[in-house]
Amino acid sequence: MIAIWKRWNDALLVAITLVLEASIFLTVTLIVSRHRPDVTQLDSSPVDSSFPSGHVAAAVVYGAFAVIAARHTTKRRPVMLSVITASTVSIIVAWARLYRGMYHLSDVVAGALLGLASIWVTWRVIRSRTGGSRSSAIIIE
């Protein structure tokens, strides 16, 4: 992203969003310490806590690429394709983790909300630091 568009904003959006999501996920997991569902689990995990779903949160965070696509084009098709792809991947990850018995439905919903909140907060912070306009950017000279 830095090499193609010569802008730090896009790389920062993805990187900071992932760090924020992971930090909140780890903190909440330690505080809540919710046990996994009492069903046959098709996976194993070194972490016994299931709230919130870190897998779903991370999948949603990759939706930040949809925000980046929207910033770089006025064409509707690439933006819609990136939104549909990010949404589909997030839904598949959520369904797979539920199917494999690793999470309660509320864990998946909380993970999705955590991912969305991480994108929104990071986007707002970066936007406020670059003047708030759609075209503002930290440009590499």
Residue pairs with C-beta under 8 A, 6 or more apart in sequence:
1 7
1 10
1 11
1 14
1 68
2 8
2 10
2 11
2 140
5 72
5 137
6 139
6 140
7 137
7 138
7 139
7 140
8 137
8 138
8 139
8 140
9 71
9 126
9 130
9 136
9 137
9 138
10 68
10 71
10 72
12 122
12 126
12 138
13 64
13 67
13 68
13 119
13 122
13 123
13 126
14 61
14 62
14 64
14 65
14 68
16 122
16 125
16 126
17 61
17 64
17 118
17 119
17 122
17 123
18 58
18 61
18 118
20 118
20 121
20 122
21 57
21 58
21 61
21 114
21 115
21 118
22 54
22 58
24 114
24 118
25 52
25 54
25 57
25 111
25 114
28 51
28 52
28 114
29 47
29 49
29 51
29 52
29 54
30 49
32 49
32 51
33 48
33 49
34 49
34 50
34 51
34 104
34 107
35 48
35 49
35 50
36 45
36 48
36 49
36 50
36 101
36 102
36 103
37 50
37 101
37 102
37 103
37 104
39 101
40 101
41 100
41 101
41 102
42 99
42 100
42 101
43 100
43 101
43 102
45 102
50 102
50 103
50 104
50 107
51 104
51 106
51 107
51 110
52 107
52 110
52 111
52 113
52 114
53 94
53 97
53 102
53 103
53 107
53 108
53 110
53 111
53 112
54 111
55 93
55 97
55 102
55 111
56 90
56 93
56 94
56 97
56 103
56 107
56 108
56 111
56 112
56 115
57 111
57 112
57 114
57 115
57 118
58 115
59 89
59 90
59 93
59 94
59 115
60 86
60 90
60 111
60 112
60 114
60 115
60 116
60 119
61 115
61 118
61 119
62 86
62 89
62 90
63 83
63 86
63 87
63 90
63 115
63 116
63 119
64 119
64 122
64 123
65 82
65 86
66 79
66 82
66 83
66 85
66 86
67 119
67 123
69 78
69 79
69 81
69 82
70 79
70 82
71 134
73 79
90 112
90 115
94 108
94 111
94 112
97 103
97 108
98 105
98 108
103 111
127 136
129 138
130 136
130 137
130 138
